[in-house]
């Protein structure tokens, strides 16, 4: 059985092989090819194009597409798996995606050709959850703004939210999306003594200390709103002008999920007009942010360059997670006759 793994700037060839190598013990031949970019920013730019426009938006180099018909399994992280690629990989039975989403896969074509698509949900959940807490504290306590001021020889203590700088204890935090990441954030917030409410139409069951509510109720009652929903055509601009208008004037919006979940233009206008106190955003409609983007002129926002899920642990654990999934499938003959 032959497996092709496509490494990239975040999961390099060595990390990819070390994560997958145990599969060799059950007869899997591993070949690793590298989708090389000059830097991580170029890779992230391609990734954003693929997320927004599908796997056909970016073409892989021809050298990555040689002899695809010999592979039964293809493993990728960000590399697009298009109809063209799958049509060349005539013996392909399974695609493994080393991330929570599968936006870079032509899933319709895969389904038509009985090609299984698996992912690694939760692979960077802890990284994003921890980063979210950092973004909350940085924005409400003005950590980034005061750091920037000091680096520029300004002893600054006057901030947009001076009239309402809160502690997390006793404040209501609303989680939009209550999957793995949202639940981890809830656990951290409980330690801070926050009141936690969540909106997620797909969540079934109970989570101690968290009240499940509808979206409008969450927006009206939260001091902090943090986004952890999956981005789909149904959740595009889940937070739009109307939703922003429901938030408290002293509320803060956090987005470490996907840019498309929030109407960025509407958010910028709400911040410019001080209809909410602030925001902390790690994801943007255009990455890198254009130099003339209005979001760069705002003083009531904390921005970071799409790094919430980028930890060594998250990237190195992904191939190991996929190897465990494949080991179970192959060993129990659940696939591959």
C-alpha positions in Angstrom: 0.0 0.0 0.0 1.4 3.4 -1.0 1.0 6.7 0.7 1.9 10.1 -0.6 2.2 12.9 2.0 2.6 16.5 0.9 4.6 18.6 3.4 4.6 22.4 3.6 6.2 25.2 5.5 4.3 24.4 8.7 4.6 20.6 8.6 7.9 20.0 7.1 9.1 16.7 5.6 10.9 15.5 8.8 7.8 16.3 11.0 5.5 14.6 8.4 7.6 11.4 8.3 8.1 11.2 12.0 4.4 11.4 12.5 3.5 8.8 9.9 6.4 6.4 10.1 4.7 3.8 12.4 2.5 3.0 9.4 5.5 1.3 7.8 5.1 -1.4 10.4 1.8 -2.4 8.9 3.1 -2.4 5.3 2.5 1.2 4.2 5.1 2.7 1.9 5.5 6.4 2.6 6.7 9.0 0.1 6.9 12.6 1.1 6.9 15.6 -1.3 7.1 19.2 -0.4 4.7 22.0 -1.5 7.4 24.6 -1.1 6.7 28.4 -0.5 9.3 31.1 -0.1 7.8 31.9 3.3 4.8 31.1 5.5 3.0 34.2 4.4 2.9 33.0 0.8 1.6 29.7 2.0 -1.1 31.4 4.1 -2.1 33.5 1.1 -2.6 30.4 -1.0 -4.5 28.8 1.8 -6.9 31.8 2.0 -7.5 31.6 -1.7 -8.4 27.9 -1.4 -10.6 28.5 1.6 -12.5 31.2 -0.2 -12.7 29.8 -3.7 -12.2 26.0 -3.4 -9.4 23.6 -4.3 -9.3 24.6 -8.0 -8.2 28.2 -7.0 -4.5 27.2 -6.6 -2.6 24.8 -8.9 0.0 22.5 -7.5 3.4 22.3 -9.2 3.7 19.5 -11.8 6.5 17.8 -9.8 4.0 17.0 -7.1 1.6 15.3 -9.5 4.0 12.7 -11.0 3.0 9.0 -10.8 -0.1 9.7 -8.7 -1.7 6.5 -10.0 0.5 4.4 -7.7 -0.8 5.9 -4.5 -3.7 4.5 -2.4 -3.6 7.3 0.2 -2.8 11.0 -0.1 -2.1 13.1 3.1 -2.1 16.9 3.0 -2.4 19.8 5.3 -3.0 22.9 3.2 -2.3 21.5 -0.3 -5.4 21.5 -2.5 -6.7 18.2 -3.7 -8.7 19.1 -6.8 -10.6 17.1 -9.4 -7.5 17.2 -11.6 -5.3 15.6 -8.9 -7.9 12.9 -8.1 -8.5 12.1 -11.7 -4.7 11.4 -12.1 -4.6 9.3 -8.9 -6.6 6.5 -10.4 -6.1 4.1 -7.4 -6.7 6.6 -4.7 -9.0 5.4 -2.0 -8.5 7.8 0.9 -7.5 11.4 1.5 -6.3 12.5 4.9 -6.4 16.2 5.9 -4.2 17.3 8.7 -6.5 20.0 10.0 -10.0 20.5 11.3 -11.6 21.6 8.0 -11.6 20.0 4.5 -12.0 23.2 2.4 -9.0 22.3 0.3 -10.6 19.0 -0.9 -13.1 18.7 -3.8 -15.3 16.6 -1.6 -18.1 16.2 -4.3 -15.7 14.6 -6.8 -14.2 12.5 -4.0 -17.6 11.2 -3.1 -18.6 10.5 -6.7 -15.4 8.3 -7.0 -15.8 6.5 -3.6 -12.7 8.3 -2.2 -12.9 8.6 1.6 -12.0 12.0 3.1 -10.8 12.1 6.7 -9.6 15.0 8.8 -8.1 15.6 12.2 -10.7 17.6 14.1 -9.3 19.2 17.2 -5.7 19.0 16.1 -5.1 22.7 17.0 -8.0 23.2 19.3 -5.9 23.8 22.4 -3.7 26.2 20.6 -6.6 28.3 19.4 -8.4 28.1 22.8 -5.3 29.3 24.6 -4.7 32.1 22.0 -8.3 33.2 22.4 -7.8 33.7 26.1 -4.7 35.8 25.3 -6.7 37.9 22.8 -9.5 38.5 25.3 -7.1 39.7 28.0 -5.0 41.7 25.5 -8.0 43.6 24.3 -10.0 44.3 27.5 -6.8 45.1 29.5 -5.1 47.1 26.7 -2.0 45.0 26.8 -1.1 45.3 23.1 -1.9 49.0 23.0 0.2 49.8 26.1 3.1 47.7 24.9 3.1 49.6 21.5 2.9 52.9 23.3 5.9 52.1 25.6 7.9 50.9 22.6 7.3 54.3 21.1 8.3 56.2 24.2 4.8 57.0 25.4 3.7 56.3 28.9 0.0 55.7 28.0 -2.9 55.1 30.3 -5.7 56.6 28.3 -7.6 54.0 26.3 -10.9 53.8 24.3 -12.4 51.6 27.1 -11.2 53.6 30.1 -14.7 54.0 31.4 -15.2 50.2 31.5 -12.0 48.1 31.9 -13.4 44.9 33.3 -12.2 41.8 35.1 -13.4 38.5 33.7 -14.7 37.4 37.1 -18.5 37.7 37.1 -18.7 38.9 33.5 -20.8 37.1 30.9 -18.8 35.6 28.0 -20.8 34.3 25.0 -19.3 31.5 22.9 -20.6 31.4 19.3 -19.9 27.7 18.4 -19.5 25.2 21.1 -17.3 22.4 19.7 -13.9 21.3 20.9 -12.4 24.8 20.9 -15.4 26.5 22.5 -15.5 23.9 25.2 -11.8 24.3 26.0 -12.4 28.1 26.2 -15.3 27.5 28.5 -13.1 25.5 30.8 -10.5 28.3 31.0 -13.2 30.9 31.6 -14.7 28.9 34.4 -11.3 29.2 36.2 -11.6 33.0 35.8 -15.0 33.0 37.4 -16.9 34.1 34.3 -20.6 33.4 33.5 -20.6 31.5 30.3 -23.4 31.2 27.7 -23.1 29.5 24.3 -24.9 29.3 21.0 -24.5 26.2 18.8 -27.5 24.6 17.0 -25.5 21.4 16.6 -24.5 20.9 20.3 -26.5 18.2 22.1 -26.2 17.5 25.8 -25.1 19.5 28.8 -21.9 21.2 29.8 -21.6 22.1 33.5 -21.6 25.8 34.1 -22.6 26.7 30.5 -26.1 27.8 29.5 -27.1 27.1 25.8 -29.0 30.0 24.4 -30.1 31.4 21.0 -27.8 33.8 19.1 -29.7 37.0 19.8 -29.9 36.3 23.5 -26.2 35.6 23.6 -25.4 38.9 21.8 -27.6 41.0 24.0 -26.3 39.6 27.2 -22.6 39.1 26.7 -19.8 41.4 27.8 -17.4 39.4 25.5 -18.5 37.5 22.4 -16.0 35.0 21.0 -16.4 33.2 17.7 -15.7 29.4 17.4 -18.2 28.3 14.8 -17.3 26.3 11.7 -17.3 28.4 8.5 -19.8 27.2 5.9 -22.1 28.8 3.3 -24.8 28.8 6.0 -22.5 30.6 8.6 -21.1 33.2 6.1 -21.4 36.6 7.9 -23.1 34.9 10.9 -22.2 38.1 12.7 -23.3 41.0 10.4 -24.6 44.5 10.9 -27.8 43.4 12.6 -26.0 41.1 15.0 -23.4 43.7 15.9 -26.3 46.1 16.7 -27.6 43.7 19.3 -24.3 43.8 21.3 -23.8 45.9 24.4 -22.0 49.2 23.8 -19.3 48.1 26.2 -18.9 44.6 24.6 -15.9 43.2 22.9 -15.9 40.8 19.9 -13.2 38.1 19.5 -12.6 36.1 16.3 -9.9 33.5 16.1 -12.0 31.2 13.8 -12.6 32.2 10.2 -12.9 35.7 8.8 -16.0 34.9 6.8 -18.0 34.3 10.0 -17.9 38.1 10.7 -18.7 40.8 8.2 -15.4 42.7 8.5 -16.7 45.9 6.9 -19.7 46.0 9.3 -17.3 45.4 12.2 -15.0 48.2 11.2 -17.9 50.6 11.0 -19.2 49.5 14.4 -15.8 50.1 15.9 -15.3 53.5 14.1 -18.7 54.6 15.5 -18.0 53.1 18.9 -21.1 51.1 18.9 -19.1 48.4 20.6 -16.0 49.0 22.8 -13.5 46.8 21.0 -12.5 43.7 19.1 -9.6 41.3 18.8 -9.2 39.6 15.4 -6.7 37.0 14.1 -8.3 36.4 10.7 -9.1 38.8 7.9 -10.8 38.8 4.5 -7.5 39.8 2.8 -4.3 38.5 4.2 -1.8 40.1 4.6 -3.9 43.1 5.4 -3.6 45.8 2.7 -1.8 48.9 3.8 -4.8 51.1 3.2 -7.3 48.9 5.1 -9.4 50.9 7.5 -8.9 48.2 10.2 -5.3 49.4 10.6 -6.5 52.9 11.6 -8.6 51.8 14.5 -7.4 52.2 18.1 -10.0 50.0 19.7 -8.9 46.7 18.1 -6.2 44.1 18.7 -5.0 42.4 15.5 -2.7 39.5 15.0 -1.5 37.8 11.7 -3.5 34.6 11.6 -1.4 32.8 14.2 -4.0 31.4 16.7 -3.5 27.7 15.7 0.2 27.9 14.9 2.0 26.1 17.6 4.7 23.4 17.3 2.5 21.0 19.2 -0.5 21.4 16.9 1.5 20.9 13.7 3.7 18.0 15.0 0.7 16.2 16.5 -1.4 16.2 13.3 0.5 13.5 11.4 0.5 11.3 14.5 -3.3 11.7 14.8 -3.8 10.8 11.2 -1.4 7.8 11.6 -3.5 6.5 14.4 -6.7 6.9 12.4 -5.2 5.1 9.4 -3.7 2.3 11.6 -7.1 1.6 13.0 -8.7 1.5 9.5 -6.0 -0.6 7.9 -5.5 -3.0 10.8 -9.2 -3.7 11.1 -9.6 -3.9 7.3 -12.3 -1.3 7.4 -11.1 -0.2 4.0 -8.7 -1.3 1.3 -9.6 -4.8 0.1 
